[in-house]
Amino acid sequence: MNYKAIIFDLDGTLLDTLKDLALSANTVLERRGYRGHSEDKYRYFVGEGIEVLVKKALPPEAAEHENLGEIVQEVKNEYGRRWADHTAPYPGIPELLDNLEEKGLPKAILSNKPHEFTIITVEALLPRWYFHAVQGISELPRKPDPAGALRIADKLGLAPSEILYVGDTATDMKTAVAAGMYPVGVLWGFRTAQELLENGAQTLISHPEELLAQGWF
C-alpha cells in the first residue's frame, strides 16, 4: 500500500533525549536523598510522560509517601534547564526528513511531552523541516489513547489507514493499532524488538534509511 503521510513519535524516534532526561531526574532524586539510575535504565522509564517517569524512578515505598506532584515539578524544572544539552537527532534522521520533504510527503509529530514544550523542542532541534502537525499532551489524553493521532489524521484530511505511524515503544505501537494506522517500530530507540512486536508492530527497522526502502511512498 502507498501511504500518504507519516506520524513520528519524538523522543527515542527522531531525537535521542535519554541522557538529558536521565540527568534531570537523577539530579532531583539525589537532591532528595535517593539513588539515581543508569542512563540505560531510563529507557524503561520514559515514553509515558514525566509523571510516569517519576513514579518509576522513585523507590516503591517513596512513590507512595512522597508528594509526587512536587517532585514531578522539580524534574520538569530541571529538564527545562538542560533539555538541549545533549539531545540531538539520531544518525540518519536528517537525511530521512530531507528525503520525505523531497517526496512531498506530509509529516507530523505526536509526543507525550507537554504540548508547548513539544513545539519548542521541535522548533529548536528540528528547524530545517516542515511538519504539518506537532502535537503534545494538551486537553487530549496521552498516548496510547489514539485521540491525538486521530486529531492529526483529521487535520491532514486522511483516513487513519492511509497513515504510517513510526515509534520506538509499546506505547507508540498501541497508539497506532488503536488509531487504525500502520505501526512501524524503530530499533535505534528506547525499547526492544520483542516489546514492539508484542504490542502490534507490523514492521521493524534498524536505521532510518530503511523506512524509504519499503516501497511505501
N, C-alpha and C positions, 0 to 999 in steps of 0.2 A: 504494500500500500504506500502511496505517496502522502506524506504528512504535510500539513500546511502551516504549522507553527511549532515552536518548542517552548516549553516552560522549564526553566532551570531552578533547582534549589541553589542556595547561595553558599553557605558555609559547608566545606567539605566537597563541593561540586565545582564551583567556579573559583572560590577563594579558599586558601589554606589559612584558616583563622585559629587553629588549635593552640599554638603557642601563646598568643595574646589572651585567649580565654583562660588557659591554664594558669598563666602568671597572675591574671586578675583575681581568679578565685582563690589561688593559693595564698596570695597576699592577705586577703581577708581572713581566710581560715587561720593562718599563722598569727595574725594580729589578735585573734580571739582565743589563741591557745590550742588550736587543733593542728594536727599534722596535715601537710599538703599531700598532693598526689603526683605521680609521674605524669608527664605530658601524654603518654600513651594511654593511661587510664582514662583520661578525659575524653577519649574517643567514644566512650560508652556513657558519658555524662551529658554530652551535647546533643542538640538536634530537636529538643522539645521546649526550648526557651530557657531563660536564666533561672526561673523559679524551680524548674525540674532539675537543672544542673546543681543548684544549691542543695536541694534535698538529697541528691545522690552523693554529693561531695562531703556532706556532714556525716559524722558517725550516727548510726540509727537512734541512739538514745538522745543525742543532741538535737536531731531533727524534730523530736517530739517536744522538747522543752524550750528550745531557743525561740526567739522572736524571728521567725523566718522572713517576714516582710522587711525587717530592719537589715538582715544580712543580705537579702536579695538587693536592696537598695545600695548597700555598700559595694557589692560586686558590680552592680551597674555603674556606680560612680568610678570605681577603679578601672573598669573596662572602658569607660568613657575617656579616661586619660591616656590609655595605652593601646587602643584598639587597632591602630595603624602602625605600631612599632615594627611588627614582623609579618603582618598579614599581606599577602600578595596573591595574584592569580597563580594557579597551578601551571606547571610547564605544559605548553600546548594549547592552553585556553585562549590566549590572544590570537593564535593562528586559526583556531576553530571559529571564534567570533568573527574574524576577518572574512573567512570563507562563507559563513552564513549570511553576512551582510552582502557579499558579492552575489549570492544567490537570491537576495531579496526576501529571505525567509523571516517572518516575524518572530521575535524573541521576547520572552518575558521572564521575570524572576518572582518566585514565591518563597518567602523565608519565614521562619518562626522568630526572627528578631522583631522588636517593636517597629511599627511601620516607618515612623520618621527616621529612626536610626538606619533602617534598611535603605531608605532613599539616600541618606548621607553617605553610607558606605559605598553604594554603587556609584554615586557621583564622584567620589574621591578616588576609588580604586579601579573602576571600570569606565573611565570617562570617554574613551575613544569610540564606544559603541552605543547604538541607539536601542533601547528596549521599549517595546510597545506598552508594557505594563510592568511596574515594580510594586509588589505587594508584600507587606509585612503584617504583623499582628495589629489589627485595628479593632473595630467593633465585631469583626468576624471571628469565629473560633479558630484556634490554631490548628495546623496540621497534626494528625491525619484527617481531620474533618475536611471534606472536599470543597467547602464553601469558597475559599479563596481561589482555588483552581477553577471552579465553575464561574466565578466572577470574571476571571481573566478570559476564559473562553467566550463569555458573553461580550466582553469588551472587544475581543478580536472578531466577533461575528462568526465564530466557528463552532461546529459540533465538537464535543469533547473527544469523540473518536477520531477526529482529524488532527489531534494534538499529541505530540511526543512529550512525555514528562521524564526529565532526567534528574536523578538524585543519588545520594550515597548512603541512605539509611532505611531501616524498616519503615520509619515514619513517612518517608517520601514514597516508597513503593505502595504503602497502604493508601496514601493520598491519591496516587494515580489510579489505583484499582477502584477506589470509591467514586472517583470522578468520571470513570469510563475512558481514561486516557491510556496511551501505550506506555508501560513502565520500563525505563532503561536504568539499570544500576551501574554506577561507576565504581571501579575498584581502586582508584587513587585516593579516595576519601577516608571516612572515619570508620567504616564497618566492613564486615567480611562478605565474601560471595555467598556463603551459606545463609546469612541473615537476609540478604537481598532476595535470594531465590525463594526462601521460605515465606517471604511477605509479598510475593507477587511479581518480582522482576521477570520480564519476558526475554530480555537481552542483557548481557553484561559486557562492559567494555573496559579495557585496561589503560587506554590512552585516548585523549580527546579526538585524535585524528580518526579513530575507529568509528566515530559517530557518522562521519562523512562517507565511510566505505560500505555502509549497509544498503545503499540504493534506496533510501527513504525519501530523498528530495529530488 
